[in-house]
Amino acid sequence: MGSQDQHRRPDLHAAIGARLTEQQQTADEAARPDREAYEERLDADAALFGTAGWLALPEARRHQVGAHMARTARKQAA
């Protein structure tokens, strides 16, 4: 019986892994509209860079937008 357990466990682990992957993909799809809207707001705030509007943003928001701008630049450079 021990050898049967060894043969079944990889299948069980693969099934669990596949299910977790499926759940994560479903969650990612559900969160996509909110994530895209958030990124659009970041892009809009990034367009304010170098203007008085940029200085009007709270410091924490400027940090968020700056990090977004850096990520975007890295993606475009790759």
C-alpha positions as CSV (number, residue, x, y, z in Angstrom):
1,M,0.0,0.0,0.0
2,G,2.9,2.3,0.6
3,S,3.8,2.4,-3.1
4,Q,0.2,3.3,-4.0
5,D,0.4,6.3,-1.7
6,Q,3.6,7.4,-3.5
7,H,1.9,7.2,-6.9
8,R,-1.3,9.0,-5.8
9,R,0.3,11.9,-3.9
10,P,1.8,13.6,-7.0
11,D,-1.6,13.5,-8.6
12,L,-3.2,14.9,-5.5
13,H,-0.6,17.7,-5.3
14,A,-1.0,18.5,-9.0
15,A,-4.8,18.6,-8.6
16,I,-4.5,20.9,-5.6
17,G,-2.0,23.1,-7.4
18,A,-4.2,23.3,-10.4
19,R,-7.2,24.3,-8.3
20,L,-5.3,27.0,-6.5
21,T,-4.1,28.3,-9.8
22,E,-7.6,28.4,-11.1
23,Q,-8.8,30.2,-8.0
24,Q,-6.1,32.8,-8.3
25,Q,-6.9,33.4,-12.0
26,T,-10.5,33.9,-11.1
27,A,-9.7,36.3,-8.4
28,D,-7.3,38.2,-10.7
29,E,-10.0,38.5,-13.4
30,A,-12.5,39.7,-10.8
31,A,-10.1,42.4,-9.6
32,R,-9.0,43.5,-13.1
33,P,-11.6,46.4,-13.5
34,D,-10.6,47.9,-10.1
35,R,-6.9,47.5,-10.8
36,E,-7.3,49.1,-14.3
37,A,-9.2,52.0,-12.8
38,Y,-6.6,52.5,-10.2
39,E,-3.8,52.5,-12.8
40,E,-5.8,55.0,-14.9
41,R,-6.0,57.3,-11.9
42,L,-2.3,56.9,-11.4
43,D,-1.7,57.8,-15.1
44,A,-3.9,60.9,-14.8
45,D,-1.9,62.0,-11.7
46,A,1.4,61.3,-13.4
47,A,0.4,63.6,-16.2
48,L,0.4,66.4,-13.6
49,F,4.1,65.9,-13.0
50,G,6.0,69.2,-13.2
51,T,2.8,71.3,-12.8
52,A,1.2,73.1,-9.9
53,G,-1.3,70.3,-9.8
54,W,1.4,67.8,-9.0
55,L,2.4,69.9,-6.0
56,A,-1.2,70.0,-4.8
57,L,-1.2,66.2,-4.5
58,P,-0.6,64.8,-1.0
59,E,3.0,63.6,-0.5
60,A,1.9,60.0,-0.1
61,R,0.0,60.2,-3.4
62,R,3.1,61.6,-5.2
63,H,5.1,58.7,-3.8
64,Q,2.5,56.2,-5.2
65,V,2.5,58.0,-8.6
66,G,6.3,58.1,-8.7
67,A,6.5,54.4,-8.0
68,H,3.9,53.8,-10.7
69,M,5.9,56.0,-13.2
70,A,9.1,54.0,-12.4
71,R,7.3,50.6,-12.9
72,T,5.9,51.9,-16.2
73,A,9.3,53.1,-17.4
74,R,10.9,49.7,-16.5
75,K,8.2,47.9,-18.5
76,Q,8.6,50.1,-21.5
77,A,12.4,49.7,-21.4
78,A,12.2,45.9,-21.3
